[in-house]
Amino acid sequence: MLKEQKKIVTVKSYNLPISRKKTVNLAKYIKYLPLKIAKRYLEEIIEKKRAVPYYRYNRDIPHRRNIDAKIKQGRYPVKSAKYMLKLLNSLEKNAINLGLDPSKILILYILVNKGNRTPLKINYEGRRVRRKSTHIEVYGIFIDQFDPSKKYKRKELKALVESIIKEWLQKT
């Protein structure tokens, strides 16, 4: 029903040469954020001004000062952030093609999966080497009630998205 009303924007990319574990934490960090703010966060991560909190896969991860979360363990996944920024730019262009205002799009969901296994290569020591591969799908939702000039907390944005989805589910 949401796709019929053209309220959801998607972008998918397969077999990206990035770490799945780093991308999972990055995806959780930018979920439920407006598109403009998420892109700004990713640019700051690439410049190493903002660290990503590691909620999962956080063994032996050092603490960072520039984390705005409860968990202070974090890193700067620059390569994952570059690919995610490309996907968000593509998501913005898809929204424009559908006739939606990109400033009113929130990131609804980011799906990160393990990619295909490439054929094994043998390095100079005679060991087998596999390449990293990750599939990413990003879903954005267009919300009319969202005011880009207002400042929202993450919990408020999450509650706003969940209330919209509940309304749409009750209509069906």
BASEVO-156124 format. One line per 5 residues: number of its first residue (from 1); for each residue x negated, y, z of C-alpha. Coordinates in nm, 3 decimals. Example, Ala and Ser with C-alpha at 12.3 -4.5 7.8 and 13.67 -1.06 7.14 Angstrom:
<pts>
1	-1.230/-0.450/0.780 | -1.367/-0.106/0.714
</pts>
This chain:
<pts>
1	0.000/0.000/0.000 | -0.284/0.241/0.078 | -0.450/0.184/-0.258 | -0.118/0.241/-0.435 | -0.085/0.580/-0.263
6	-0.449/0.652/-0.357 | -0.548/0.734/0.001 | -0.845/0.496/0.017 | -1.173/0.546/-0.167 | -1.422/0.262/-0.201
11	-1.776/0.210/-0.322 | -1.962/-0.121/-0.333 | -2.323/-0.210/-0.398 | -2.478/-0.553/-0.408 | -2.828/-0.696/-0.361
16	-2.991/-0.383/-0.224 | -3.354/-0.436/-0.116 | -3.302/-0.315/0.243 | -3.289/-0.475/0.586 | -2.946/-0.599/0.689
21	-3.017/-0.559/1.061 | -3.116/-0.194/1.029 | -2.820/-0.124/0.803 | -2.573/-0.276/1.052 | -2.679/-0.026/1.320
26	-2.675/0.262/1.073 | -2.324/0.165/0.959 | -2.195/0.163/1.315 | -2.351/0.504/1.374 | -2.173/0.681/1.086
31	-1.838/0.500/1.109 | -1.531/0.728/1.160 | -1.732/1.039/1.072 | -1.627/1.291/0.807 | -1.817/1.251/0.482
36	-1.997/1.585/0.509 | -2.121/1.520/0.864 | -2.228/1.164/0.781 | -2.435/1.290/0.488 | -2.598/1.553/0.710
41	-2.682/1.287/0.970 | -2.840/1.065/0.704 | -3.054/1.353/0.576 | -3.174/1.416/0.933 | -3.258/1.046/0.971
46	-3.462/1.057/0.650 | -3.652/1.360/0.784 | -3.693/1.175/1.120 | -3.518/1.448/1.317 | -3.240/1.217/1.439
51	-3.276/0.856/1.554 | -3.016/0.582/1.509 | -2.910/0.405/1.830 | -2.962/0.029/1.805 | -2.659/-0.138/1.962
56	-2.745/-0.472/1.809 | -3.080/-0.632/1.725 | -3.241/-0.405/1.984 | -3.503/-0.625/2.142 | -3.836/-0.446/2.196
61	-3.701/-0.120/2.051 | -3.845/0.198/2.210 | -3.641/0.479/2.359 | -3.604/0.803/2.163 | -3.525/1.155/2.279
66	-3.317/1.266/1.983 | -3.030/1.016/2.017 | -2.684/1.150/2.096 | -2.542/0.822/2.227 | -2.525/0.630/2.553
71	-2.792/0.389/2.434 | -3.131/0.553/2.403 | -3.301/0.271/2.214 | -3.338/0.362/1.851 | -3.536/0.389/1.531
76	-3.549/0.580/1.204 | -3.428/0.344/0.927 | -3.538/0.572/0.642 | -3.502/0.327/0.354 | -3.154/0.217/0.464
81	-3.053/0.582/0.510 | -3.163/0.670/0.155 | -2.951/0.393/0.004 | -2.656/0.478/0.229 | -2.680/0.844/0.124
86	-2.660/0.739/-0.242 | -2.349/0.535/-0.164 | -2.184/0.825/0.019 | -2.257/1.057/-0.275 | -2.091/0.801/-0.501
91	-1.796/0.779/-0.261 | -1.755/1.155/-0.278 | -1.752/1.146/-0.660 | -1.495/0.865/-0.654 | -1.273/1.080/-0.431
96	-1.302/1.372/-0.673 | -1.208/1.140/-0.962 | -0.894/1.035/-0.772 | -0.805/1.401/-0.715 | -0.870/1.399/-0.338
101	-1.041/1.667/-0.132 | -1.380/1.524/-0.022 | -1.387/1.740/0.292 | -1.082/1.551/0.429 | -1.228/1.203/0.384
106	-1.336/1.002/0.689 | -1.546/0.688/0.671 | -1.303/0.413/0.759 | -1.518/0.103/0.739 | -1.864/-0.007/0.629
111	-1.914/-0.374/0.554 | -2.272/-0.503/0.559 | -2.338/-0.861/0.450 | -2.634/-1.079/0.375 | -2.723/-1.069/0.006
116	-2.818/-1.337/-0.243 | -3.132/-1.537/-0.195 | -3.390/-1.465/-0.460 | -3.623/-1.736/-0.588 | -3.920/-1.798/-0.367
121	-4.253/-1.644/-0.452 | -4.585/-1.771/-0.327 | -4.826/-1.507/-0.197 | -5.205/-1.521/-0.211 | -5.222/-1.733/0.107
126	-4.995/-1.997/-0.043 | -4.696/-1.906/0.177 | -4.341/-1.868/0.053 | -4.196/-1.517/0.046 | -3.828/-1.423/0.019
131	-3.704/-1.074/-0.053 | -3.449/-0.895/0.164 | -3.111/-0.845/0.004 | -2.800/-0.675/0.143 | -2.446/-0.614/0.019
136	-2.276/-0.292/0.134 | -1.915/-0.181/0.094 | -1.802/0.163/0.214 | -1.434/0.253/0.257 | -1.320/0.611/0.305
141	-0.971/0.728/0.398 | -0.805/1.056/0.299 | -0.623/1.221/0.591 | -0.405/1.527/0.537 | -0.395/1.621/0.908
146	-0.774/1.641/0.933 | -0.904/1.997/0.962 | -1.271/2.020/0.851 | -1.325/2.355/1.026 | -1.239/2.207/1.369
151	-1.488/2.014/1.581 | -1.381/1.664/1.680 | -1.535/1.406/1.910 | -1.590/1.053/1.783 | -1.311/0.914/2.002
156	-1.066/1.169/1.862 | -1.161/1.079/1.505 | -1.123/0.708/1.578 | -0.782/0.765/1.739 | -0.673/0.976/1.439
161	-0.770/0.705/1.190 | -0.606/0.429/1.394 | -0.281/0.626/1.430 | -0.264/0.682/1.053 | -0.321/0.313/0.984
166	-0.051/0.213/1.238 | 0.197/0.448/1.068 | 0.122/0.299/0.727 | 0.149/-0.056/0.859 | 0.490/0.017/1.011
171	0.618/0.149/0.679 | 0.542/-0.182/0.507
</pts>
